[in-house]
Amino acid sequence: MAEKGAEGSAKRVLTAAENNLFRRPQELDYWRKNAARLRRRNLLTGLTIGAFVVGMFSYTILSVKQEKIMEELDDEARIQVYRGPRTGANS
């Protein structure tokens, strides 16, 4: 047991800077291996968000355009109501 304790105390505790130096190559290796997958996922996410934005913009423009058309139709209908029905006597 005394030997085990001596080995444990002889083991050096790494500082935070040394831990970072040890982890950095492992992290770089991970990113190198997974870069294509992450790029593909980012592209898919970007395209999805872009498609949503374009769809929402198109829907909004179409709705506003239909509102203007409905207002014009309402104005024309109002004019027709004021004029009254077209018959042979008043045309």
Phi, psi and chi 1 to 4 in degrees:
 res  aa     phi    psi   chi1   chi2   chi3   chi4
   1 MET       -  -34.1  -72.1 -103.7 -178.3      -
   2 ALA   -65.7  -36.6      -      -      -      -
   3 GLU   -65.1  -40.0  -69.2  176.2   14.5      -
   4 LYS   -62.7  -42.5 -156.5  173.9 -150.4 -176.9
   5 GLY   -64.1  -37.7      -      -      -      -
   6 ALA   -66.8  -39.3      -      -      -      -
   7 GLU   -66.1  -41.3  -75.6  178.6   21.9      -
   8 GLY   -64.1  -38.2      -      -      -      -
   9 SER   -77.3  -25.2   62.4      -      -      -
  10 ALA   -74.2  -21.2      -      -      -      -
  11 LYS   -69.4  129.3 -159.1  173.7 -156.5 -177.2
  12 ARG   -88.3  137.7 -169.0  171.7  149.3 -131.5
  13 VAL   -87.6  129.1  177.3      -      -      -
  14 LEU   -78.6  143.3  -61.8  176.2      -      -
  15 THR   -79.4  170.9   64.0      -      -      -
  16 ALA   -63.0  -39.0      -      -      -      -
  17 ALA   -65.8  -39.9      -      -      -      -
  18 GLU   -68.0  -37.7  -70.6  171.2  -26.2      -
  19 ASN   -61.7  -41.7  -83.2  -26.7      -      -
  20 ASN   -63.3  -41.7  -75.2  -18.7      -      -
  21 LEU   -63.2  -34.2  -74.5  174.3      -      -
  22 PHE   -74.9  -39.0  177.5   69.9      -      -
  23 ARG   -77.8  -30.0  -76.6 -172.0 -153.1  153.5
  24 ARG   -56.7  -48.4 -175.0   69.9  178.9  153.9
  25 PRO   -63.1  -34.5  -19.7   27.4      -      -
  26 GLN   -65.9  -41.7  -68.0  173.2  -17.6      -
  27 GLU   -64.8  -42.7  -71.1  175.2   -1.5      -
  28 LEU   -62.0  -40.2  -72.4  173.7      -      -
  29 ASP   -63.8  -41.8 -172.5   42.9      -      -
  30 TYR   -60.4  -46.6  170.8   80.3      -      -
  31 TRP   -65.9  -37.6  -72.4  110.1      -      -
  32 ARG   -62.3  -43.3  -91.8 -169.4 -141.5  108.9
  33 LYS   -68.0  -34.3  -72.5  179.0 -178.3  176.2
  34 ASN  -106.2    8.6  -64.5  -49.3      -      -
  35 ALA   -63.5  -42.5      -      -      -      -
  36 ALA   -64.3  -42.1      -      -      -      -
  37 ARG   -64.8  -42.0 -172.1  178.4   66.5 -178.6
  38 LEU   -66.4  -40.3  -69.7  171.1      -      -
  39 ARG   -62.1  -44.1 -152.5  172.5  -66.3  122.3
  40 ARG   -63.0  -42.6 -174.3  172.3   45.7 -113.4
  41 ARG   -65.9  -41.5 -169.0  178.9  -63.0  162.0
  42 ASN   -63.9  -39.9  -72.5  -16.7      -      -
  43 LEU   -63.7  -44.3  179.5   65.3      -      -
  44 LEU   -62.6  -43.0 -179.5   64.0      -      -
  45 THR   -63.2  -44.7  -57.8      -      -      -
  46 GLY   -62.3  -43.4      -      -      -      -
  47 LEU   -65.5  -38.4  -70.0  174.6      -      -
  48 THR   -64.1  -46.5  -57.3      -      -      -
  49 ILE   -64.3  -42.4  -68.9  170.6      -      -
  50 GLY   -61.8  -42.6      -      -      -      -
  51 ALA   -64.3  -39.4      -      -      -      -
  52 PHE   -62.9  -44.5  176.2   77.3      -      -
  53 VAL   -64.3  -45.8  168.3      -      -      -
  54 VAL   -62.8  -42.3  167.5      -      -      -
  55 GLY   -62.8  -44.3      -      -      -      -
  56 MET   -64.8  -41.8 -172.1   64.7   73.9      -
  57 PHE   -63.0  -45.5  178.2   75.5      -      -
  58 SER   -62.5  -44.2  -59.3      -      -      -
  59 TYR   -60.8  -42.3  173.5   76.5      -      -
  60 THR   -64.4  -46.0  -56.8      -      -      -
  61 ILE   -62.3  -43.6  -65.1  -61.2      -      -
  62 LEU   -62.4  -41.3 -177.4   65.3      -      -
  63 SER   -64.1  -43.6  -63.4      -      -      -
  64 VAL   -65.0  -41.8  169.3      -      -      -
  65 LYS   -62.0  -42.2 -163.2  179.4  -72.3 -173.3
  66 GLN   -65.9  -36.4  -75.9  178.8  -11.2      -
  67 GLU   -61.0  -45.2  -97.6 -177.5   39.6      -
  68 LYS   -62.8  -41.4  -71.5 -179.6 -178.4  178.6
  69 ILE   -64.0  -42.1  -68.7  171.3      -      -
  70 MET   -64.4  -38.7  -68.8  -55.8  -68.2      -
  71 GLU   -63.8  -41.9  -72.5  174.0    4.1      -
  72 GLU   -63.9  -42.4  -68.9  171.7    5.8      -
  73 LEU   -64.2  -39.5  -70.8  175.4      -      -
  74 ASP   -63.5  -41.0  -71.9  -17.0      -      -
  75 ASP   -63.0  -44.6  -69.1  -19.6      -      -
  76 GLU   -64.1  -40.2  -70.0  174.6   13.2      -
  77 ALA   -65.4  -39.7      -      -      -      -
  78 ARG   -62.0  -42.5 -163.0  172.3  -59.8  121.4
  79 ILE   -62.1  -43.4  -69.0  168.7      -      -
  80 GLN   -64.1  -36.1  -66.3  -59.7  -37.0      -
  81 VAL   -67.1  -40.9  167.9      -      -      -
  82 TYR   -66.4  -37.7  -70.4  142.0      -      -
  83 ARG   -71.5  -30.7  -75.9 -173.0 -175.8  167.1
  84 GLY    89.5  174.9      -      -      -      -
  85 PRO   -68.1  148.9   23.5  -28.8      -      -
  86 ARG   -89.3  118.8  -63.8 -166.5   88.1  136.3
  87 THR  -125.8  174.4   62.0      -      -      -
  88 GLY   -64.5  -24.1      -      -      -      -
  89 ALA   -79.2  -31.4      -      -      -      -
  90 ASN  -114.8   15.4   66.1    0.7      -      -
  91 SER   -91.9      -   49.1      -      -      -
